[in-house]
Every structure is written in structure tokens, then in C-alpha cells.
Amino acid sequence: MYIIVTTGTLETTTIKELKTISNKINESLYEFDIKGKKAYLLTHENFFSISHLISKSSLFISCHGAFTHIASNYKIKILDVIEKSKEVHYSRITNGMKNYKFLYRDHFEKLSQDIIENS
């Protein structure tokens, strides 16, 4: 299984840092290692290309949004990062989703451990 990271068209500090430790394959594709496994960074991706990528995935991890619903349509396992104060709101929207689990937004060390435990 490969790990693919993207923020769509946004260029964040984290994305810039990932680029510095990556092998550039082309203008929008970078390869890097995470604990001995290959991972990929996709930059400048549009809505449709990200939707297609999701359709070919086995696990989708993201903050709740349109792509969460796309992943649900393809019956992909979802780890949805939400604000604890909005749990009731999101539960109304996600009630019918299969393969869905939410995780509370938290400090990265805690959240990343939750992701690992639920993957």
C-alpha cells in the first residue's frame, strides 16, 4: 500500500518541507520515504483528479468535506478528522456512511496515534 499526500492546489509549509526531502519526479509528483516505505506527494491537483485518486484508494484520511462523501460513494474506509464540538452536526451528515469512523482533531502526536490504531 502506498501513502499519497495532497492538499490539492494549496502550498502549505508542510508541503514545502516535504518537497525538500523528496525526489522530484515531475512538476507535480514527488517521492519520499516514511519508515522505509515509499510515499508520494501530489501538488497542484484539481477536484476531479483528487476524486479519481480517491476512487482508487483503500483508505481515505481527511478533515470532513466533499471528498469524504466521494470516498463514501466508492465504499472506501474513511477516517474523518472532526472537531469534538461538532460531533452532533457531523453525525447527522455521516449517519448513513459505511466504513466510516471519525477521529477528534487533536495534537498531531495523539491524532497520528489514533490514525495508526484505526487504519
C-alpha positions as CSV (number, residue, x, y, z in Angstrom):
1,M,0.0,0.0,0.0
2,Y,1.3,3.5,-0.9
3,I,0.8,6.7,1.0
4,I,-0.3,9.6,-1.1
5,V,-0.3,13.2,0.3
6,T,-2.0,16.1,-1.3
7,T,-3.6,19.4,-0.4
8,G,-4.9,20.0,-3.9
9,T,-3.8,23.4,-5.1
10,L,-2.6,24.7,-1.7
11,E,1.1,25.1,-0.9
12,T,1.5,24.8,2.9
13,T,4.6,25.0,5.0
14,T,4.4,21.2,5.5
15,I,4.1,20.6,1.7
16,K,7.2,22.8,1.1
17,E,9.1,20.8,3.7
18,L,8.1,17.5,2.2
19,K,9.4,18.8,-1.2
20,T,12.8,19.4,0.3
21,I,13.2,15.8,1.4
22,S,11.6,14.3,-1.7
23,N,12.8,13.1,-5.1
24,K,11.1,15.2,-7.7
25,I,9.6,13.0,-10.4
26,N,7.9,15.9,-12.3
27,E,6.4,19.3,-11.6
28,S,3.6,17.9,-9.6
29,L,4.8,14.5,-8.3
30,Y,7.4,13.8,-5.6
31,E,8.6,10.6,-3.9
32,F,9.8,10.3,-0.4
33,D,10.3,7.6,2.3
34,I,8.3,7.1,5.5
35,K,10.0,4.5,7.7
36,G,11.3,2.6,4.7
37,K,8.1,2.8,2.7
38,K,7.6,4.9,-0.4
39,A,5.2,7.8,-0.2
40,Y,4.1,10.3,-2.8
41,L,3.3,13.9,-2.7
42,L,0.9,15.3,-5.4
43,T,0.8,19.0,-5.9
44,H,-1.5,21.3,-7.9
45,E,-4.2,18.6,-8.1
46,N,-7.8,19.7,-9.1
47,F,-11.1,18.4,-7.7
48,F,-11.5,15.8,-10.5
49,S,-8.0,14.3,-10.3
50,I,-8.3,14.0,-6.5
51,S,-11.7,12.4,-6.9
52,H,-10.2,9.9,-9.3
53,L,-7.4,9.2,-6.9
54,I,-9.9,8.6,-4.0
55,S,-11.8,6.2,-6.2
56,K,-8.6,4.0,-6.5
57,S,-7.8,4.2,-2.7
58,S,-8.3,1.7,0.1
59,L,-8.2,4.2,2.9
60,F,-9.1,7.9,3.0
61,I,-7.9,10.2,5.8
62,S,-9.0,13.8,5.8
63,C,-10.9,16.6,7.6
64,H,-14.6,16.4,6.8
65,G,-15.5,17.8,3.4
66,A,-16.7,17.0,-0.1
67,F,-14.0,14.3,-0.6
68,T,-15.3,12.4,2.5
69,H,-18.6,11.9,0.6
70,I,-16.8,10.9,-2.6
71,A,-14.9,8.3,-0.6
72,S,-18.2,7.0,0.9
73,N,-19.7,6.7,-2.6
74,Y,-16.8,4.4,-3.5
75,K,-17.2,2.4,-0.2
76,I,-13.7,3.3,0.8
77,K,-12.7,3.1,4.5
78,I,-12.8,6.7,5.9
79,L,-11.0,8.2,8.9
80,D,-12.7,11.6,9.2
81,V,-11.0,14.2,11.4
82,I,-13.6,16.4,13.1
83,E,-13.9,19.0,15.8
84,K,-15.3,17.4,19.0
85,S,-17.7,20.3,19.4
86,K,-19.3,19.5,16.0
87,E,-19.8,15.8,16.5
88,V,-23.6,16.0,16.6
89,H,-23.6,18.1,13.4
90,Y,-21.4,15.6,11.5
91,S,-23.2,12.6,12.9
92,R,-26.4,13.8,11.1
93,I,-24.5,14.1,7.8
94,T,-22.5,10.8,8.1
95,N,-25.1,8.6,9.7
96,G,-25.6,6.5,6.5
97,M,-21.9,6.2,5.5
98,K,-20.4,2.8,5.5
99,N,-16.8,2.1,6.5
100,Y,-16.8,5.4,8.4
101,K,-15.1,6.4,11.6
102,F,-14.4,9.8,13.0
103,L,-11.4,10.9,15.0
104,Y,-11.3,14.1,17.0
105,R,-8.9,16.8,15.9
106,D,-6.1,16.8,18.5
107,H,-2.3,17.4,18.8
108,F,-0.5,15.7,16.0
109,E,1.1,13.1,18.2
110,K,-2.2,12.0,19.6
111,L,-4.1,12.2,16.3
112,S,-1.4,10.3,14.4
113,Q,-1.5,7.5,17.0
114,D,-5.3,7.4,16.6
115,I,-4.9,7.2,12.8
116,I,-2.4,4.3,13.2
117,E,-4.7,2.4,15.6
118,N,-7.7,2.8,13.3
119,S,-6.1,2.2,9.9
